[in-house]
């Protein structure tokens, strides 16, 4: 792990940007490098963190354990990722955090949060994204132990994902006062995960963030007669992709309103 700190120390919380929790998702690391290459002047304390540097250099997702499932970590563990998780948790404890990921689910980008708070609301708005998913249904993950939000940028190891990460990073830092300028406010739609769809031998044929009504087809078998799979009840698919996960097609969610509506 390496952490670069820039900007003045004052009474505001530092901002932390975390890249490469998974070594095969380097988009955030590229975005940080591109930003630093411009030699920006920061107006607020910023921590720029490349988390699992060892896995990224090896081109692997992780060395011993999935880092995003290793929290809260253990400083004396034999596992590289569990030691790293403990270090990360300590480094990020006082910060508002933005983390970058990659995904095969479309469309991107979108945000993910656990344990929603006033800070996560501020961070989500600062990203400028249209969709935010409350994924508190799932145990673990960095966002369960820090005050922050994750952004899914696009397919792994693609320049498109890195460019998306750079755009979101610059907007976020501007909106939070770390870079000069101003951005327009947004009021994203919020989706709350309440279940999963097992993968089986299925291909996802729906579209994420678009409601599937009861009886509508959202997947198809990839073996046998390739019959359509219909929804027994209405839901909204999020993070669904044919090749996204080994054990599931993705998540079932409910659209619960805009962020402003929920705050009221």
N, C-alpha and C positions, 0 to 999 in steps of 0.2 A: 504494500500500500504506500502511495505517496500522497501528500497533502500540501498544496501550495496556498499560502494565505496572503491576501492582498487587501488594501484599503485601510481606512482609519479605524481605530478602536474607540468606540463611544458607548453610550448607554443603551444603544439598540442591540437586539440579538444579532449575532452573526448569521449570515446566510451560508448554507453548505450545498454544494452541487456534487452529487455522487455519480460516478460512472463505473462501468465494468464490474458490477456485482457478480455478473457472470462473464467469464472470460471470452465466450463466443458472442458477446453483445457489446462490441467496442464503439458503438455510435456516439455515446456520451464522451468517451475519451477523445475521439476525433473532434467533437464539438469544442471541448475545453482547449485542445491544442490550437484549433483555428482561432478561437477567441484570444488566447494569449499571444498569438502571432501578431495581432494588431496592436499590442502594447497598450491596452485600455487603461484609463484612469478610473479607479473605483472610488465611489463616494460613500461606501459602507463596507464593513468588514465582510470578506467573502472567503470561504474555504472551498477550494477546488480539489476534489478527491478522486483519484483513480484507485478503486478498492482492491480488486483481485488482480493485481498487476502480474503475479506469477502465472495465473491461469490464462490471462490474455496473451502473454508472451508465448505460452505453449499452444495457443489456439484451441484450448479446451474450455468446457463450461466451468469446471472446477478441478481442484487437485485432489481433495479427499472427500469433501461434502459440499452439497449445494449451499453456497453462502447465504442465499436468501431464505434458507430454512434452518440456518445454524444459530440464529439469535435466541436468547441473549448472549450466547457464546460462553467460552470457558478459557481464561487466559493461559492455563497450563495444560490444555488438551494436546494430544498427539496430532489432532487434526489441524491442518493449516487454516481451514475456513473457520473452525470454531475459535481458534486463537484470534483470527482476524475479526470475527464478529464482535468479540469482546473489546478489541481496540477501536473498532468503528463506533460501537455504542458509546464509548467514553468520549471519542472525538466529536460526536454529533449531539451530545446530550443537551447542549445549551443553544442549539441552532434551529432555524427553520430550514427544512431540507427538501431539495428537489432531486429525484433519482431518475436516471435514464435507463430504459430497457428496450429490447427489440421483440417483435412478435410477428407471426404469420397471419394473425387475425386482421381483418380489414373492416372498415377503413381506419386509418391512423392519421394523425396522432389522437390519443385520448389519455385521460388521467385516471389514476387509481388511488384510493385512500383507504386507510383503516383508522378507526377511532377518530371520526370527524371532530374538528374543533374550530375555533375562530381562526387559528393559524392556518389550518389546512384549507379553510375557505379562502383566506387571503392568497395562499400559494396557488390554488386552483385558478382563481380569477387572474392572477398575474401571468399564468401560462397562456391565456387567451384561447383555450381549447373549448370546444362545443359540448363535449361529453365528459362526465366524471363518474366513475364507478366506485361505489362503496363496497369494498370487498372484505369487510369485517367478518363475513361468513367463513373465510379461510383463516385458519390458525397460522401464526408465524409470519415471517417477512419483516423486512427492515421497517416498513411503515407502522408495524405494530409496536415498535419500541422507541420510535423517534416521532417528532412533531413534523410531519411532512407528507409529500405526495410523490407518486411515481408517474412517469410518462412513458407510454408505449409508442415508439417512434416509427416502426416499420420493420421489414424483414432483416434478419441477422446478416451482418457483414456487408451491407449495401451502402453505397454512397448516398442514396436517397434517405435512408434512416439517419445518417450522420448529418445531412443538410437539414432535415427536420429538427434534429436535436439542437443544432446550432441556432436555428430560427427561434425555437422555444426558449433556449437558454438566454439569448439576447433580449427577448421580450420580457422574460421573467425578471432578469436583473434590472432592466429599465423600470418595470412596474414597481419593483420593491426598493427603488432608490439607490441601487448600487452602481448603475450606469446613468449618464445624463440623458435627458429626454423625457417624453411622455408617451403613453399608449392609451388606446380606447378601452373602456371597461367592457367586460363580458358578463353574461349571466348563463352559465352552462346548465344543461339538463343533467339531472342526477338519476342514476340507476343503482338499485340496491340488489346485490346478489343474494339469492335465497335457495340455490340448489345447483346441481350439476347434471349434465347429460353424459352418460357413459359412452365411450367411443365405439366399442364393438367393431364391426366392419362397416362403418358409416362414413359418408362424405357429407359435409355441410353444404346445403344448397340455399340457405337463407342469407340474410344480410344482418350483420351486427347492428344493434341499436334500432332495428325496425321490428315492431311488435309482430309476433306470430299469434294469430287467433286460434282458438280451439278448433281442431280439425284441419288446420292448414299444414301443408308439407313444409318441413324445414331441413330434411336430410334424406339421403337415399342409401340403400344397401349397396356395397361395392362387390358383393359376391351373390351368387344365386340369381334370382330373377330381378335384382336391382330395384326392388319395390320402394316406393316412397314411404318415409316415416312422417307421421302426422302428430301434431301436438295434442295431448289429451286435455290440456287447458292452456289458456293464454299465457304467454311469457314474452320477454324480450331477450334475445340472445346477445351475450357479450363475451368477448374473448373466445369466440368459436372459430375453429379452423380445422380443416380436414387433417392437416399434418401438424397441428399445434402442440398436442400433448400425446403422451404414450397411453394414458389410461382414461382419458375423457375427451369428448368432442368440444366441451367448453362449459360455460356457466349459463344458468337461467337467472334472469333478473326481472325486476319490476321498475318501471319508470315512476319515480315518486315526486316529480316536479322539478322546477328550476331551483337553483341554489338560493335565490332571493325568497322564493315561496317557502322553502324549508326554514330559512332563518326567521321568517315572520310567524 
